[in-house]
Amino acid sequence: MASRGYRVRDIRLAAQGRRSHEWAREHMVILNNTMGRLRRSRPLRGVTVGFCLHITKETSVLLLAARELGATVAACPGNPMSTQDDIAAFLAKSGVHVYAWAGQTQKEYDACIASVLSHRPSILVDDGADMNVMAHFDRRFSGLKVLGATEETTAGVSRIRAVERAGRLRYPVIVVNDAHTKHLFDNRHGTGQSTVDALLRSANLLVASKAVVVAGYGWVGRGVAARCRGLGARVIVTETDPVRALEAHMDGYEVMRMADAARRGEIFVTCTGQTGVITKGHIESMRDGAILANVGHFDVEIDTRFLLKKSHRVREVRPGMDECTIRRGRRVYLMARGRLANLVAAEGHPPEVMAQSFSNQLLSIIHILKNHGKMERALHRVPESIDVQVARDALAAMGVRIDRLTREQAAYGSSW
Ligand SMILES: NC(=O)c1ccc[n+]([C@@H]2O[C@H](COP(=O)([O-])OP(=O)(O)OC[C@H]3O[C@@H](n4cnc5c(N)ncnc54)[C@H](O)[C@@H]3O)[C@@H](O)[C@H]2O)c1
């Protein structure tokens, strides 16, 4: 089965990874404050935690925080392409059992998750549910004693909810994604900014005046739409949910079906968590030079099979940007092979926003350790006390002071 220790692309990148880690840590003030409160009691002493998260500089801050609190840490990426190799090397040097490198095959990716599970973690921290699904359904791990898990993203929540619905859930799972201090900021502001970052790094074209089609007006879509509008794009939204479509319309975006948007768009960004959002038919009706990016968790939103396998010619014209020549010499540009563009073509979310998500993660891990005996095998919300604490810490870190209800106001607000 799995090798112990670590497996990374090039351990010599560790020094570069350390500098990147330090930059992120410096800007993750809330997480540092949370650590200040926990350091002395070392609540993770003797616990092995398995992490399946994008191996970025921000994640390295969480992993080393868990180690500092006493945990043995094993980690693999939440996506075959999202690893920052210098960070993986730095983590390996820092004593983390890390199995991660950029550009993995599906087989290598699965093997890395298995390597983490072979450390017999009692807590799992997942992003997209690949590790939780393996822990549930791969016979090699049927004897694994897991006290509880957390899930970081919307797509992972849908999958783990399906396991719960089927009555197969083996341990409690805290849905970190649904904490207010997670999805309102990470999904929206984090993905909004890092998607624009990826577009600029990969294409470096003018966004102002371009027709940008955003598929899905959830937390991620709202962020991407707002940031693109901020750069002067003409944003078009496609949706399947009538309420969210209405919201996008009243927020001032053009709303239409993808079949219509496909002919109008110059840049497309899928943010739905669904499959088959941009199909072969849509792609064939696009104008020459259209750019396609996906920031939903899995590479199923755009028909990449058609683009990469059926095009007359595919060539990488810029790092992470494939030119696919389809019918009649028309070219469509696919970013990051349809994988999470903001993580593959850029560095993922900025540290400040990940500090909020990861404070929720750290406090949820501790909550599971203290309370797993009382928690049902079900999906659980992040306790409100944690959510509020993270919001207070974030405000304090940004130097923002707010009012408190007076006693009179509290009484007024709760009287009939
Ligand atoms: N790239 C990142 O760093 C990052 C960060 C957070 C979340 N995510 C992922 O992004 C995806 C969206 O997350 P979210 O939090 O915005 O979810 P969400 O549920 O809030 O929003 C998704 C929206 O897409 C809409 N939708 C579904 N199918 C559609 C279709 N065929 N056409 C148009 N719209 C459709 C839904 O109605 C919904 O409004 C998920 O896969 C999530 O895991 C990625």
The ligand as an SDF file (V2000), in Angstrom:
LIG
                    3D

 44 48  0  0  0  0  0  0  0  0999 V2000
  -12.4490   27.3110   -7.3300 N   0  0  0  0  0  0  0  0  0  0  0  0
  -12.5050   27.4050   -6.0220 C   0  0  0  0  0  0  0  0  0  0  0  0
  -11.5250   27.7570   -5.3880 O   0  0  0  0  0  0  0  0  0  0  0  0
  -13.7910   27.0740   -5.3370 C   0  0  0  0  0  0  0  0  0  0  0  0
  -14.0780   27.6350   -4.0740 C   0  0  0  0  0  0  0  0  0  0  0  0
  -15.3090   27.3390   -3.4870 C   0  0  0  0  0  0  0  0  0  0  0  0
  -16.2020   26.4960   -4.1420 C   0  0  0  0  0  0  0  0  0  0  0  0
  -15.8630   25.9560   -5.3480 N   0  0  0  0  0  0  0  0  0  0  0  0
  -16.7530   25.0760   -6.1090 C   0  0  0  0  0  0  0  0  0  0  0  0
  -17.5330   25.9020   -6.9800 O   0  0  0  0  0  0  0  0  0  0  0  0
  -18.7910   25.2760   -7.2510 C   0  0  0  0  0  0  0  0  0  0  0  0
  -19.9260   26.2290   -6.8900 C   0  0  0  0  0  0  0  0  0  0  0  0
  -19.8860   26.5210   -5.5010 O   0  0  0  0  0  0  0  0  0  0  0  0
  -20.9420   27.5320   -4.8310 P   0  0  0  0  0  0  0  0  0  0  0  0
  -20.5680   27.6060   -3.3950 O   0  0  0  0  0  0  0  0  0  0  0  0
  -21.0740   28.7590   -5.6230 O   0  0  0  0  0  0  0  0  0  0  0  0
  -22.2750   26.6480   -4.9920 O   0  0  0  0  0  0  0  0  0  0  0  0
  -23.7840   27.1540   -5.0080 P   0  0  0  0  0  0  0  0  0  0  0  0
  -24.6130   25.9400   -4.8060 O   0  0  0  0  0  0  0  0  0  0  0  0
  -23.9470   28.3190   -4.0910 O   0  0  0  0  0  0  0  0  0  0  0  0
  -23.9750   27.7220   -6.5010 O   0  0  0  0  0  0  0  0  0  0  0  0
  -24.0450   26.9450   -7.6510 C   0  0  0  0  0  0  0  0  0  0  0  0
  -25.0740   27.5840   -8.5830 C   0  0  0  0  0  0  0  0  0  0  0  0
  -25.0040   26.9790   -9.8560 O   0  0  0  0  0  0  0  0  0  0  0  0
  -26.3210   26.8750  -10.3560 C   0  0  0  0  0  0  0  0  0  0  0  0
  -26.3650   25.8500  -11.4020 N   0  0  0  0  0  0  0  0  0  0  0  0
  -26.4270   24.5010  -11.2650 C   0  0  0  0  0  0  0  0  0  0  0  0
  -26.4340   23.9170  -12.4760 N   0  0  0  0  0  0  0  0  0  0  0  0
  -26.3700   24.9040  -13.3990 C   0  0  0  0  0  0  0  0  0  0  0  0
  -26.3400   24.9250  -14.8190 C   0  0  0  0  0  0  0  0  0  0  0  0
  -26.3970   23.8050  -15.5340 N   0  0  0  0  0  0  0  0  0  0  0  0
  -26.2670   26.1390  -15.4260 N   0  0  0  0  0  0  0  0  0  0  0  0
  -26.2250   27.2860  -14.7200 C   0  0  0  0  0  0  0  0  0  0  0  0
  -26.2750   27.3250  -13.3610 N   0  0  0  0  0  0  0  0  0  0  0  0
  -26.3210   26.1420  -12.7110 C   0  0  0  0  0  0  0  0  0  0  0  0
  -27.1490   26.5310   -9.1240 C   0  0  0  0  0  0  0  0  0  0  0  0
  -28.5270   26.8140   -9.3350 O   0  0  0  0  0  0  0  0  0  0  0  0
  -26.5130   27.4230   -8.0760 C   0  0  0  0  0  0  0  0  0  0  0  0
  -27.1410   28.6850   -7.9870 O   0  0  0  0  0  0  0  0  0  0  0  0
  -18.7630   23.9820   -6.4410 C   0  0  0  0  0  0  0  0  0  0  0  0
  -18.2740   22.9430   -7.2460 O   0  0  0  0  0  0  0  0  0  0  0  0
  -17.7730   24.2900   -5.3320 C   0  0  0  0  0  0  0  0  0  0  0  0
  -17.2420   23.1300   -4.7540 O   0  0  0  0  0  0  0  0  0  0  0  0
  -14.6860   26.2480   -5.9680 C   0  0  0  0  0  0  0  0  0  0  0  0
  1  2  1  0
  2  3  2  0
  2  4  1  0
  4  5  1  0
  4 44  2  0
  5  6  2  0
  6  7  1  0
  7  8  2  0
  8  9  1  0
  8 44  1  0
  9 10  1  0
  9 42  1  0
 10 11  1  0
 11 12  1  0
 11 40  1  0
 12 13  1  0
 13 14  1  0
 14 15  2  0
 14 16  1  0
 14 17  1  0
 17 18  1  0
 18 19  2  0
 18 20  1  0
 18 21  1  0
 21 22  1  0
 22 23  1  0
 23 24  1  0
 23 38  1  0
 24 25  1  0
 25 26  1  0
 25 36  1  0
 26 27  1  0
 26 35  1  0
 27 28  2  0
 28 29  1  0
 29 30  1  0
 29 35  2  0
 30 31  1  0
 30 32  2  0
 32 33  1  0
 33 34  2  0
 34 35  1  0
 36 37  1  0
 36 38  1  0
 38 39  1  0
 40 41  1  0
 40 42  1  0
 42 43  1  0
M  CHG  2   8   1  16  -1
M  END
$$$$
